[in-house]
Amino acid sequence: MSKVPATTSGNRPNPREFVRGVWLELRRVTWPTREEWISATVLTVVLVIAVGLYTYAADWVFGQIFSHIHPPVTS
């Protein structure tokens, strides 16, 4: 495969060569299978839910601790 410079005179990118390079690079990508895509999506959703629950629990625990240290002011 011959190397074609992606620039023209003055270091200005040649749009045709840029698009050709992007297209060639996209053809080299190893795309995930449907099963890999689904499992990665499920893992992401589960992790987002887990982090949300952890954050909620930590907020609740610290809220209880601070309310015992400094009870709410009533007027």
N, CA, C and O atoms as a DFTB+ gen file, in Angstrom:
300 C
 N C O
     1  1       0.850      -1.172       0.000
     2  2       0.000       0.000       0.000
     3  2       0.893       1.232       0.000
     4  3       1.783       1.371       0.840
     5  1       0.644       2.122      -0.952
     6  2       1.477       3.314      -1.041
     7  2       0.957       4.392      -0.111
     8  3      -0.245       4.519       0.125
     9  1       1.889       5.155       0.403
    10  2       1.527       6.251       1.300
    11  2       1.297       7.495       0.457
    12  3       2.142       7.884      -0.350
    13  1       0.129       8.116       0.660
    14  2      -0.201       9.340      -0.048
    15  2      -0.246      10.451       0.980
    16  3      -0.949      10.332       1.984
    17  1       0.496      11.539       0.752
    18  2       0.470      12.621       1.733
    19  2      -0.937      13.211       1.840
    20  3      -1.634      13.386       0.840
    21  1      -1.333      13.511       3.069
    22  2      -2.672      14.034       3.320
    23  2      -2.695      15.550       3.304
    24  3      -3.678      16.158       3.729
    25  1      -1.641      16.161       2.826
    26  2      -1.609      17.616       2.811
    27  2      -1.239      18.109       1.427
    28  3      -0.637      17.391       0.628
    29  1      -1.604      19.325       1.168
    30  2      -1.206      19.988      -0.060
    31  2      -0.207      21.063       0.322
    32  3       0.318      21.061       1.436
    33  1       0.050      21.951      -0.565
    34  2       1.030      22.988      -0.272
    35  2       0.574      23.866       0.898
    36  3      -0.609      24.183       1.016
    37  1       1.496      24.247       1.739
    38  2       1.203      25.132       2.847
    39  2       0.593      24.431       4.049
    40  3      -0.042      25.092       4.870
    41  1       0.757      23.128       4.188
    42  2       0.227      22.345       5.313
    43  2      -1.293      22.440       5.449
    44  3      -1.826      22.274       6.546
    45  1      -1.974      22.697       4.378
    46  2      -3.440      22.730       4.400
    47  2      -3.954      21.355       4.008
    48  3      -3.586      20.833       2.955
    49  1      -4.812      20.754       4.853
    50  2      -5.289      19.403       4.554
    51  2      -6.089      19.344       3.257
    52  3      -6.872      20.241       2.947
    53  1      -5.873      18.271       2.512
    54  2      -6.637      18.029       1.300
    55  2      -7.913      17.299       1.713
    56  3      -7.821      16.167       2.189
    57  1      -9.089      17.886       1.554
    58  2     -10.330      17.253       2.026
    59  2     -10.557      15.867       1.423
    60  3     -11.020      14.971       2.128
    61  1     -10.253      15.670       0.169
    62  2     -10.464      14.378      -0.477
    63  2      -9.575      13.309       0.168
    64  3     -10.038      12.203       0.447
    65  1      -8.329      13.630       0.398
    66  2      -7.421      12.666       1.021
    67  2      -7.792      12.423       2.479
    68  3      -7.644      11.307       2.978
    69  1      -8.271      13.454       3.164
    70  2      -8.696      13.288       4.550
    71  2      -9.861      12.306       4.634
    72  3      -9.840      11.374       5.438
    73  1     -10.868      12.519       3.804
    74  2     -12.035      11.626       3.810
    75  2     -11.613      10.222       3.414
    76  3     -12.099       9.253       3.999
    77  1     -10.735      10.085       2.451
    78  2     -10.242       8.771       2.038
    79  2      -9.516       8.089       3.196
    80  3      -9.697       6.893       3.424
    81  1      -8.698       8.842       3.925
    82  2      -7.991       8.287       5.076
    83  2      -8.929       7.855       6.187
    84  3      -8.735       6.808       6.804
    85  1      -9.953       8.673       6.439
    86  2     -10.936       8.311       7.457
    87  2     -11.666       7.044       7.049
    88  3     -11.872       6.153       7.873
    89  1     -12.061       6.954       5.784
    90  2     -12.784       5.774       5.290
    91  2     -11.915       4.521       5.407
    92  3     -12.396       3.469       5.827
    93  1     -10.653       4.629       5.042
    94  2      -9.754       3.478       5.144
    95  2      -9.556       3.067       6.603
    96  3      -9.484       1.877       6.913
    97  1      -9.470       4.044       7.488
    98  2      -9.278       3.742       8.906
    99  2     -10.528       3.081       9.479
   100  3     -10.418       2.156      10.285
   101  1     -11.708       3.536       9.082
   102  2     -12.949       2.928       9.554
   103  2     -13.092       1.483       9.081
   104  3     -13.694       0.661       9.771
   105  1     -12.547       1.173       7.920
   106  2     -12.608      -0.208       7.432
   107  2     -11.699      -1.126       8.236
   108  3     -11.908      -2.339       8.258
   109  1     -10.696      -0.562       8.894
   110  2      -9.769      -1.366       9.692
   111  2     -10.266      -1.610      11.105
   112  3      -9.704      -2.439      11.820
   113  1     -11.306      -0.905      11.519
   114  2     -11.831      -1.024      12.881
   115  2     -12.473      -2.390      13.062
   116  3     -13.164      -2.888      12.174
   117  1     -12.235      -2.988      14.224
   118  2     -12.910      -4.228      14.578
   119  2     -14.175      -3.848      15.326
   120  3     -14.120      -3.473      16.497
   121  1     -15.310      -3.944      14.656
   122  2     -16.575      -3.550      15.241
   123  2     -17.090      -4.661      16.140
   124  3     -16.913      -5.839      15.830
   125  1     -17.734      -4.299      17.263
   126  2     -18.256      -5.331      18.166
   127  2     -19.438      -6.067      17.540
   128  3     -20.176      -5.523      16.719
   129  1     -19.590      -7.319      17.957
   130  2     -20.745      -8.089      17.508
   131  2     -21.983      -7.606      18.261
   132  3     -21.873      -6.836      19.214
   133  1     -23.141      -8.053      17.838
   134  2     -24.381      -7.652      18.499
   135  2     -24.373      -8.105      19.951
   136  3     -24.809      -7.360      20.829
   137  1     -23.887      -9.313      20.221
   138  2     -23.844      -9.828      21.592
   139  2     -22.907      -9.000      22.462
   140  3     -23.228      -8.708      23.614
   141  1     -21.753      -8.619      21.923
   142  2     -20.808      -7.785      22.673
   143  2     -21.422      -6.413      22.964
   144  3     -21.269      -5.878      24.062
   145  1     -22.114      -5.852      21.975
   146  2     -22.737      -4.548      22.138
   147  2     -23.813      -4.597      23.211
   148  3     -23.899      -3.695      24.044
   149  1     -24.635      -5.643      23.198
   150  2     -25.702      -5.771      24.188
   151  2     -25.113      -5.964      25.579
   152  3     -25.572      -5.330      26.529
   153  1     -24.111      -6.822      25.720
   154  2     -23.532      -7.059      27.045
   155  2     -22.848      -5.798      27.578
   156  3     -22.918      -5.526      28.777
   157  1     -22.193      -5.031      26.717
   158  2     -21.561      -3.787      27.163
   159  2     -22.616      -2.769      27.586
   160  3     -22.408      -2.034      28.552
   161  1     -23.735      -2.713      26.886
   162  2     -24.806      -1.794      27.242
   163  2     -25.430      -2.177      28.577
   164  3     -25.678      -1.316      29.420
   165  1     -25.685      -3.474      28.769
   166  2     -26.264      -3.941      30.033
   167  2     -25.306      -3.646      31.180
   168  3     -25.732      -3.179      32.236
   169  1     -24.018      -3.913      30.986
   170  2     -23.025      -3.634      32.019
   171  2     -23.008      -2.145      32.368
   172  3     -22.927      -1.786      33.542
   173  1     -23.084      -1.289      31.371
   174  2     -23.079       0.152      31.614
   175  2     -24.298       0.576      32.427
   176  3     -24.174       1.345      33.380
   177  1     -25.468       0.080      32.056
   178  2     -26.696       0.439      32.774
   179  2     -26.624      -0.045      34.222
   180  3     -26.990       0.687      35.142
   181  1     -26.152      -1.280      34.422
   182  2     -26.046      -1.832      35.777
   183  2     -25.069      -1.008      36.614
   184  3     -25.347      -0.712      37.776
   185  1     -23.936      -0.639      36.036
   186  2     -22.958       0.154      36.782
   187  2     -23.487       1.550      37.112
   188  3     -23.222       2.068      38.197
   189  1     -24.225       2.159      36.195
   190  2     -24.796       3.482      36.473
   191  2     -25.800       3.382      37.619
   192  3     -25.815       4.235      38.506
   193  1     -26.633       2.350      37.604
   194  2     -27.597       2.154      38.691
   195  2     -26.866       1.900      40.009
   196  3     -27.247       2.450      41.041
   197  1     -25.816       1.069      39.984
   198  2     -25.072       0.758      41.203
   199  2     -24.410       2.010      41.778
   200  3     -24.452       2.226      42.989
   201  1     -23.811       2.820      40.942
   202  2     -23.169       4.044      41.423
   203  2     -24.221       5.009      41.958
   204  3     -23.981       5.687      42.957
   205  1     -25.374       5.081      41.316
   206  2     -26.452       5.931      41.807
   207  2     -26.946       5.484      43.171
   208  3     -27.163       6.316      44.052
   209  1     -27.128       4.180      43.360
   210  2     -27.571       3.665      44.657
   211  2     -26.518       3.901      45.735
   212  3     -26.849       4.270      46.863
   213  1     -25.247       3.688      45.386
   214  2     -24.164       3.933      46.333
   215  2     -24.145       5.407      46.748
   216  3     -24.000       5.718      47.930
   217  1     -24.291       6.304      45.785
   218  2     -24.292       7.733      46.087
   219  2     -25.480       8.102      46.966
   220  3     -25.342       8.887      47.904
   221  1     -26.640       7.539      46.664
   222  2     -27.835       7.793      47.470
   223  2     -27.622       7.302      48.902
   224  3     -27.944       8.013      49.854
   225  1     -27.081       6.091      49.058
   226  2     -26.859       5.529      50.392
   227  2     -25.834       6.353      51.177
   228  3     -26.030       6.629      52.360
   229  1     -24.752       6.740      50.518
   230  2     -23.730       7.543      51.194
   231  2     -24.310       8.890      51.621
   232  3     -24.029       9.362      52.723
   233  1     -25.108       9.507      50.766
   234  2     -25.735      10.781      51.109
   235  2     -26.666      10.611      52.308
   236  3     -26.678      11.455      53.204
   237  1     -27.440       9.536      52.333
   238  2     -28.362       9.291      53.430
   239  2     -27.594       9.076      54.738
   240  3     -27.958       9.633      55.774
   241  1     -26.516       8.253      54.686
   242  2     -25.723       7.976      55.884
   243  2     -25.093       9.261      56.414
   244  3     -25.181       9.541      57.609
   245  1     -24.470      10.036      55.556
   246  2     -23.848      11.279      56.009
   247  2     -24.893      12.269      56.500
   248  3     -24.635      13.025      57.436
   249  1     -26.068      12.274      55.881
   250  2     -27.148      13.138      56.365
   251  2     -27.567      12.762      57.771
   252  3     -27.790      13.640      58.604
   253  1     -27.679      11.463      58.052
   254  2     -28.029      11.011      59.397
   255  2     -26.938      11.381      60.400
   256  3     -27.238      11.844      61.500
   257  1     -25.692      11.182      60.032
   258  2     -24.581      11.517      60.933
   259  2     -24.586      13.006      61.245
   260  3     -24.485      13.395      62.409
   261  1     -24.701      13.838      60.228
   262  2     -24.654      15.278      60.453
   263  2     -25.893      15.783      61.185
   264  3     -25.815      16.762      61.927
   265  1     -27.033      15.127      60.986
   266  2     -28.218      15.576      61.725
   267  2     -28.098      15.229      63.209
   268  3     -28.696      15.907      64.045
   269  1     -27.337      14.190      63.552
   270  2     -27.091      13.889      64.965
   271  2     -26.050      14.831      65.563
   272  3     -26.145      15.200      66.733
   273  1     -25.067      15.219      64.772
   274  2     -24.041      16.145      65.258
   275  2     -24.638      17.533      65.416
   276  3     -24.421      18.195      66.432
   277  1     -25.380      17.970      64.426
   278  2     -25.962      19.307      64.457
   279  2     -27.432      19.199      64.062
   280  3     -27.760      19.229      62.876
   281  1     -28.313      19.074      65.047
   282  2     -29.735      18.935      64.744
   283  2     -30.268      20.154      64.012
   284  3     -29.739      21.255      64.164
   285  1     -31.302      19.965      63.228
   286  2     -31.878      21.106      62.486
   287  2     -32.361      22.185      63.453
   288  3     -32.867      21.883      64.534
   289  1     -32.201      23.419      63.058
   290  2     -32.622      24.563      63.868
   291  2     -34.118      24.791      63.626
   292  3     -34.568      24.901      62.486
   293  1     -34.874      24.857      64.724
   294  2     -36.309      25.155      64.620
   295  2     -36.554      26.561      65.135
   296  3     -35.942      26.983      66.116
   297  1     -37.430      27.275      64.489
   298  2     -37.681      28.656      64.910
   299  2     -38.985      28.799      65.642
   300  3     -39.340      29.900      66.062
